Amino acid sequence: MKPRGWPGLVLAGAVLLTLLLLSFNAARAGHENTNSLTFAPVAESVAPDGTGDGLIDYRGGQEPRTRWTVHFSFGGLQANRPYSVVILGRFGEDDTPAATEFAGVCAFTTDSAGEGGCWYYPVGIRRLSVVQLRAGDAAGPPILQASREPGDPGAIVSQPNRYSTTATPGPAPVATR
């Protein structure tokens, strides 16, 4: 014989568990979404009038083999010069040197008007808290930046997409700029 309140307790428990799991997954999902980026000049940028935007779109999979589509466009830069887009902590497990390093994702050369952009289909983006445009190669000086941190240049805003089911654990690394 079942206790009288048994069905109600089961239902209440199921609802509570569902709410906890949904809030846990939403909090952990982080960047595995559609991420819209707005770039702004960093301090002492050689392109103080530079602008940029981008999209980093999660397309499924689990780390380290997540699939992404990225594309960026920039203006107000020096004409006919090479630039690279880098992501802080793109690779590496938490608490490893790779988790706090910038890694390149794509590169381009501006046109005669100082405009340009790049796109790519990378595999593996472990973190997405800071993205920079750098002069020259991935080791060059930062020019523009998009960041999740309030007060930092630029912005990264995430919206769930149809692939946003996998969570990437761990906090964003602390950048050393």
C-alpha positions in Angstrom: 0.0 0.0 0.0 1.4 3.4 -1.0 1.3 6.4 1.3 -1.5 8.9 0.4 0.8 11.7 -0.8 3.1 9.5 -2.8 2.1 10.7 -6.4 2.4 14.4 -5.3 5.8 13.9 -3.7 7.1 12.1 -6.9 5.7 14.9 -9.1 7.2 17.6 -6.8 10.6 15.8 -6.8 10.6 15.5 -10.6 9.8 19.2 -11.0 12.5 20.2 -8.6 15.1 18.0 -10.2 14.2 19.3 -13.7 14.5 22.9 -12.5 17.9 22.3 -10.9 19.2 20.5 -14.0 18.0 23.3 -16.3 19.6 26.1 -14.1 22.8 24.1 -13.8 23.1 23.5 -17.6 22.2 27.1 -18.4 24.9 28.4 -16.0 27.5 26.0 -17.4 26.7 26.2 -21.1 28.6 29.5 -21.4 30.0 30.0 -24.9 28.6 26.9 -26.6 26.0 29.1 -28.3 25.9 31.8 -31.0 28.3 34.4 -29.8 28.1 38.0 -31.2 31.2 40.0 -30.9 31.7 43.8 -31.0 35.3 44.9 -31.1 36.7 48.1 -29.6 40.2 49.6 -29.6 42.5 48.5 -26.7 44.5 51.1 -24.8 47.3 52.6 -26.9 45.9 51.0 -30.1 47.6 52.0 -33.4 44.1 52.0 -34.8 42.0 54.1 -32.4 39.2 54.5 -35.0 39.2 50.8 -35.7 35.9 48.9 -35.5 34.9 45.3 -35.9 32.3 42.7 -35.3 32.1 38.9 -35.5 30.2 35.8 -34.9 31.4 32.6 -33.3 28.8 30.0 -33.8 28.8 26.6 -31.9 27.8 23.8 -34.3 27.9 20.8 -32.0 30.3 18.2 -30.6 32.2 17.8 -27.3 35.5 19.2 -26.3 38.1 18.9 -27.6 36.3 18.2 -30.9 33.6 20.9 -30.8 32.8 22.3 -34.2 32.4 26.0 -34.9 31.9 28.6 -37.6 33.6 31.9 -37.1 33.6 35.1 -39.2 34.9 38.6 -38.5 34.9 41.9 -40.3 36.9 45.0 -39.5 37.4 48.6 -40.6 39.4 51.7 -39.7 42.7 49.7 -39.9 45.9 50.4 -41.7 45.7 49.7 -45.4 47.3 46.6 -47.0 48.5 45.2 -43.6 48.2 41.7 -42.2 46.1 41.0 -39.1 45.3 37.9 -37.0 42.3 37.1 -34.8 43.2 35.3 -31.5 41.2 33.7 -28.7 42.3 33.6 -25.0 42.3 30.1 -23.6 41.1 28.4 -26.8 43.0 25.2 -26.0 44.1 23.3 -22.9 42.6 21.9 -19.7 41.9 24.3 -16.8 45.0 25.2 -14.8 47.4 24.5 -17.7 49.5 27.1 -19.5 47.5 26.7 -22.7 44.3 27.8 -20.8 45.9 31.3 -20.4 47.5 31.7 -23.8 46.1 33.4 -26.9 45.7 31.1 -30.0 45.1 32.1 -33.5 41.8 31.3 -35.3 42.1 33.2 -38.7 44.1 35.9 -40.5 43.7 38.4 -43.3 45.2 41.3 -45.1 43.3 44.6 -45.2 42.4 46.2 -48.5 43.4 49.7 -49.6 40.6 51.2 -47.5 41.8 49.5 -44.3 39.0 47.0 -44.3 39.1 43.2 -44.1 37.9 40.1 -42.5 38.3 36.3 -42.2 36.2 33.2 -41.6 37.1 29.7 -40.6 35.6 26.4 -39.4 37.7 25.6 -36.3 37.6 22.5 -34.2 37.8 23.1 -30.5 37.2 26.4 -28.6 37.5 25.5 -25.0 36.9 29.0 -23.7 35.6 32.3 -25.1 36.1 35.2 -22.8 38.5 37.5 -24.8 39.0 37.7 -28.5 41.6 40.1 -30.0 42.6 41.4 -33.4 46.4 41.6 -33.5 48.7 43.4 -36.0 50.7 40.9 -38.1 50.6 37.3 -36.7 49.0 35.9 -33.6 52.0 37.1 -31.5 51.6 40.7 -32.7 50.4 43.6 -30.6 46.6 43.8 -29.8 44.7 46.4 -31.8 41.0 45.6 -31.1 39.3 43.4 -28.5 35.9 41.8 -27.6 35.4 40.7 -24.0 32.8 39.4 -21.6 34.3 41.4 -18.7 32.6 44.7 -17.9 34.9 47.6 -18.3 37.1 45.8 -20.8 37.1 46.9 -24.5 34.3 45.4 -26.7 31.6 42.9 -25.9 30.7 39.2 -26.3 27.0 38.3 -26.1 25.8 34.7 -26.2 22.4 33.4 -27.3 21.5 29.7 -27.3 21.2 28.0 -30.7 19.9 24.6 -31.7 23.2 23.0 -30.9 23.5 24.5 -27.4 23.3 21.3 -25.3 26.9 20.6 -24.3 28.4 22.4 -21.4 32.1 23.4 -21.1 33.1 23.4 -17.4 35.4 25.8 -15.7 35.7 29.5 -15.3 37.3 31.8 -17.8 41.1 32.2 -17.4 42.5 35.4 -16.1 44.2 37.3 -18.9 47.7 38.6 -18.5 47.8 41.6 -20.8 
